[in-house]
Structures are given as structure tokens and as C-alpha cells.
Amino acid sequence: MKIALVSQNATPLHPRAGSGPDHDDIGLSELTCKLAGRGHQVTLYAQKNLADLPDQAELHAGVRVEHIDVGPLSPVPETAAGPDGLDDAGLLERVPAFSGPLRSIWQTERPDVVHALRWTSGLAALAAARHLGIPVVQEFTSLSVTERRDAGLPAPRGGRALPAGQGAVKADGASAARIRLEPAIGRSASAVVATNSAEVSDLASLGVHRSAIRVVPWGVDTELFAPEGQAAKRNGRPRLLTPSDLTQRQPLETLMRALTRIPGAELLVVGGPAEADLHRNDNYVKLAKFAATLGIADRVIFTGRVPYAAIPPLLRSADLVLSTCQYEPSGITSLQAMACGTPVIAPPVGGHMDAVVDGTTGIILPPDRPALLAQRIRQLLAHPMMVEAYGVAAADRVRSRYSWDRIAEETLTVYSRVAAPAAPAA
């Protein structure tokens, strides 16, 4: 099968720095490698966002990456950029310049199926595949309607702007276009891949037929993230760890309040800017002051951004991993911790609800309950055998359900259902 993956915002040839929740670029490398390993020919099409990226390159045997030049890119302020380092407005503006070359390529090198990741990639893929008879599988990875709900914002009708002061996410510009276009993209695709079970209901509410939706979660590298391996050094304290880019201060403040009720434990906050740049980050400064106000500054350690390969040793060193994400479609932070044999405490949102089996691989707790959170952490730390049992079950669950081998097989099943049979040779 000839497979075309369209990822306008991310390329595995230039993995983005940070400890963000999605890691599209790293996941793309894993998925394409597994697909090619099953004998399929894979081409990944991404937007050329850096001048030094090659026009074409081989990522793995059987996997080619093509970067499409869409013209000069304007720098995006850090406050405006999304988790991908590119804002939706910039991506949307360049959809025509991105989809035009795709159509030209597919007219002569027709793929059997196209898999688009995120909404602007879906727009480009559908425009390019129109009238060519190529089925398009859409994977949003994140829906605007879900993001707005979890942020406590109403889903506006018709893309109308929210009143001033009602939140940082506004239904104007690219946000309004996304609200309007995501339902159309989902209804136009041959199939839609949902990242988690809860997303199925949201897709159905947008008018996507449930028969067209398949749940295929994001995977985990179970060789890199595994219980066996080096663990980061500890200092004798019980260690709690939370991955965070520092932008969501309220959940982190909840963790700190809980820490005041857990004597002797430390909290590692992993992520954000590089350690050397933390003092220039407003969120870090405010969080550090808050920790000092609570009298726990010596027990809250901000590591800053760490290399991807350094994350597993940190996860293995923790007694518990605490998720602060108010919205995480993939639940990837929980999955990576579980793969390392570390139990997770997470809120009942997004991929966490699929990944964490409450009372077996970790605990699902409502957010903003510092006293309850502290109570459950104390209970677990007081019973190390229970923590160990949770960790064993967590690692087993990830290996059996979330390995990239299984994710590739499930993805191929979706492709096979929509791809037209190959024409017989003349």
C-alpha cells in the first residue's frame, strides 16, 4: 500500500525541543517506521518551516519525507504560538500553498490512502485529493470544541467572538475558522481517527457519522520508556513528578498546596524553558514565589526543559507521576510514566480516561482538590507494595495496548477499510 501522511505543522527531521504532551514529530517517526516495516511505502508531507530542511530525505527504509516550500514564514511571538511553535493563523494562511504541490504530486504519484494530522493538514489533504478519488483519513488529535469546554469556555455558534474578558481562547481569526471548518473536515473525510474514546462523542456532535470513526490512540516507544533502565539520582525523599510547560499555573498551584500536606516529599516540575532561562519566564517566577509563600521552596524543583531521552530516567526515579493537564487528548504523559512502571494520578479528562485504570494502574481524581490529592498520595506512599503493584500493572497495560506495533496495526486496519483495491496489472 502507498500511504501519504500529511503533517503541515510537524516534521520528524526537526524534532521540537521541550517536554510537551503530544510529540507529533517523534510519534510520526515511530508510526511511519512501523508502517514501512510491514512492507508499505510511506511518504510524509510536511511544511518547510526552516530554511535548512531538505526538500526530500529518507527517514527510514521505505519512508520518505518531503518538505513543501510555502514561501517565507513570519516569526511567531511566543505568546501567540501554539504547542507546535506555529500558530493556526500562519498554518491556515498557507494551506493553499501547501495543498497545491500536494495535488500535483498525487496526480502522478497517486497514494492509496492519505492520512492527515490536525485540522489544517486535513484542509490541505482534502483540497489536494478532490477529484482524484483518493480516500482521506482525518486525525484531529485535538478538537476545538473539546479544548473550549475543558477551558470553561462556551462553544460559539457560527464562529462569533466571545465577549471581552471571557478567556484567552477567542472565536476570531483562525479560531473562528477552526470552529467552522472542523465539522466540515470530519464529515468530508472517508474515516476519522479519534485519539481517545471521549472524542467519539464530540466528533458525533459535529455531525461525523459514528460508523466512520475509529479510536486509535497515540503510541509509546516501549523500548525507550520501560521499567528497566537507568533512573535519575534521588536524595532520599519521596519523589513526586509532574510534566508541565509551566503555562497552566493553577493546576501546579494545586499540587503545591497538596505538597504542604505531605511532609518530606519533593515535587519535580519537568518542562518549560531551558533551566538557564527559567528566571526570565514569568510563569516560573510566579510559581517559585508561590512555593516560597507556602514554605516549600526547598521541596519544589524546577528542572526546566530536558532532552527527550532524559525523560525515562526521571520517570523511573519518581514514586508517583501527577498529571496537571486540564486537556490532554493523547494522555501521553501518563502513558510514558506507566510504561516506565510508575503509577499515575491524573484528572478525568481526555486520554487519561482510557490510559489510567483507576485503582489498578493509578488513580483518577477530580482537579482542584488539594486536600483529597494529598490524602491519596499519603496513602500510596505509606504502602510501597501497592505502589509497586500499580507500577507493574501500568507497564503491562502500556506494552499490551499502546505499543507502536499495535497502533500501526490498528491504523492499517482503518486504511484497509477505506482504500480502494489496487487495479490489476495490464
Salt bridges, closest charged atoms under 4 A:
ASP22 OD2 - ARG118 NH2 3.28
ASP24 OD2 - ARG118 NE 2.75
ASP25 OD2 - ARG16 NE 2.70
ASP55 OD1 - LYS48 NZ 3.02
GLU66 OE2 - ARG64 NH2 2.75
ASP84 OD1 - ARG16 NH1 2.99
ASP84 OD1 - ARG118 NH2 3.68
GLU93 OE1 - ARG94 NH1 3.88
GLU109 OE1 - ARG64 NH2 3.46
GLU139 OE1 - HIS115 NE2 2.87
GLU147 OE2 - ARG178 NH2 3.03
GLU182 OE2 - ARG178 NE 2.78
ASP202 OD1 - ARG149 NH1 2.99
GLU266 OE1 - ARG237 NH1 3.77
GLU266 OE2 - ARG239 NE 2.77
ASP277 OD1 - ARG280 NH2 2.26
ASP282 OD2 - LYS286 NZ 3.18
ASP298 OD2 - ARG237 NH2 3.79
ASP319 OD2 - ARG234 NH2 2.97
GLU328 OE1 - HIS352 NE2 3.40
ASP396 OD1 - ARG399 NH2 2.38
ASP405 OD1 - LYS34 NZ 3.49
ASP405 OD1 - ARG38 NH2 3.38
GLU409 OE2 - ARG38 NE 2.59
GLU410 OE2 - ARG401 NH1 3.02
GLU410 OE2 - ARG406 NE 2.81
